[in-house]
Amino acid sequence: MKRNSRLSSVLHVILHMAERDAPMTSEELALHMHTNPVVVRRTMAGLRDAGFVRSEKGHGGGWVIAKDLATLTLRDIYNALGSPELFALGNRTENPACLVEQSVNHALDVAFLEAEALIIERLATVSLADLAADFHRRFEAFKQENKSHDL
């Protein structure tokens, strides 16, 4: 079963955008997402509608971040993407009149709802500034590690 990596991809390109002091075109972002520019434009439209990014037209135009990363959470981005399904698991529905199936589905529904609420709650605690700071820590450690190899 294929995983939905859209949230991860969008967070990835937003961090690339944050490192740039200039707009990034859909073509540039598509290279980072390993997709085509049409998919980028469709995806970024949800973020634009939420006010998280904006597009600038003309020469030197492209997508730019419209909000401070410290004010954006992973949940904000998740919601802007349309709150995609978090789980690939689902209930059996072949015989809705079966009391066993009803019992199993009820237990799974409760577990799925509780797990989803926990994940969404956790997404709300992580800002994009947190991700950017983690990237910078990793980058500095990478530079230090590779500097010691050059000696």
N, C-alpha and C positions, 0 to 999 in steps of 0.2 A: 504494500500500500504506500502510495506516495505521500510524503509529508508536505504540509503547507509551510513554506519558508518565507512567505511574503513579509511577515512582521520583521523577521531577522534581516531580510534584504533591505527593507526600507530603513531600518535603524542603521544598517551598514552605510547606505548612501548618505543619510543625514549626517553621520559623523565625518564622511569625506567632505561633504559640503561645509561643515563647521571648520574644517582645516583650511579651507580655501577662502581667500578674501575677495573672490569674484564669483559671479554667477556660474553655474554649471549647466551645460546644455543637456537635453534629454539623451543625446547621443553619448556624451561623456558618462552620464549616470548609468546608461544601459550597459556600458563596458564593465562598470563595477558590479552590476546586478546580473551580468551574464544573460541578458535578455535583449529585446529590441526596444527602440525608442517609443514605439506606440504603447507598449506595456508600461513603460516608465511614465509617460504622460497620463495614462489612465490611473495609475497608482497615485501619482503626485496630485491628481485632481482632488482626491479625497482629503489629502493633507492641505491643499489650497483652500478647499471649502471650509475646513476647520480653522483656517487662519494660521496654520503652522509654517507654511511656505508661501511664496508668491513667485510668479513668473514675470520676468522682464523681457520685453520684446526688443527686437532690433539687433544691430551689430553689438556684440559684447553682452547680449542678453542671455537669459537662462533662468534656472531655478535658484532661489536664495531662501535661506531660513528667515522667517518673519517673526520669530519669537526667541526670547532668551532660553537657552537650553536648560537652565535651572528651573524654568517654569513648566517645562514639558516632561511628562512621565511616560513610561512605557505603556501605561494604560491609555493615555491620551492618543498615542499613535495607534494602538490596538483598536480603539473605538473609531478613529478616523478611517481605518481600513475596513470598517463595517463589522467589527467584532466577530472575526472568523471563528469557526468551530475550534475548540481547543483539543478535543479528543476524537480519535478515529473510532473509538469503541461505540457500540450502539446496542440497542435492545433487539431481541428476537420478536418479530411481530407476525409470525406465520399463523398463530392460533390465539387471537385475543381473548377468546372465551375460556381458554385453559387456565385454571386457577394456579397451576405451577408457574406458567409463563407470567401471569400477573404478579405473583410473589417475587419472582426473580427480577422482573422489570421494575417493580416498585423499589426493591433494594438497590438496584443499579442506578435508577433515577436519583434517589436520595444521595448516593455516593458521588455520582457525577456532578450534581448540583453543588454539593459541599466542596468538592475538589475544585470545581470551576470558580467558585466564590473565593477560595483561598488563593488561587493563582491570580485572579484579577486584582484582589487586594494587594498581593505582593507586587504586581506590575505598577501599582499606584505609588509604591514606595521608592522606586528607582527613577531618577531623573536622567535626561539625556546628558546633563552636565556630569553626572556620576559616570556614565559610560565614557564620556570624553576624558575625564580624569583618569579612569582606568587605562584607556588607550595610551595616554601620555606616560603613565607609570611604566607600562609594558614597553613602550618605545625607548624610554630612557634606560631601562634594564637591558634591552636588546643592544642599544648603542654601547653601553658599558661592557657587556659580554663580548661583543665583537671588537671593541677597542683592545681588550686584553689579548685577543687572538692575533692582533696585528703586531704585537711587540716581538 
